[in-house]
Amino acid sequence: MTAFTLPRLGAIAAACALLLPGLAQSRPVTITTQLKNYNGDGAYLAVYLTNAQGAYAGTLWVAGSKAKYYKHLSAWSRLSAADNQRLLGVTGASVGAGRTLKVTADLADALLDAGYEIRIDAAVEDQRDSPAEVRLPLSTAQAGQPVRGKQYIQSTRFDLP
């Protein structure tokens, strides 16, 4: 099992600061996603945040570098369409079956226990797309607790320091 460790995403901290002015406290949140051993090509994954009303709040990471396939990450693509900065510094390679993706982002403390969710859309070439494959409440009670995916993801969890 190989893990892809990604650098902290300073752009996310800046985006959260813009979305929620006046928030000075943030912390690193590490999201770990283990894919199932499905048959097929690497998965494209969009890891993003939504607020308590289900509205898009920011993109944390997009695994898969060919933009022509992003339309298959349909919930993320639809929700983030107006965000011209959604891909700034947050893209990498697709993730193979059975592999692990780790994303670390600095998130404002005020997002915890405020109804926000980490969502992950998944798509694999020549297979069925899976919008909102994972919906994970961004709450202190949920930290460290794995959530099962619907189709391609075995489990996802986030950890706090």
Disulfide bonds with the S-S distance in Angstrom:
none
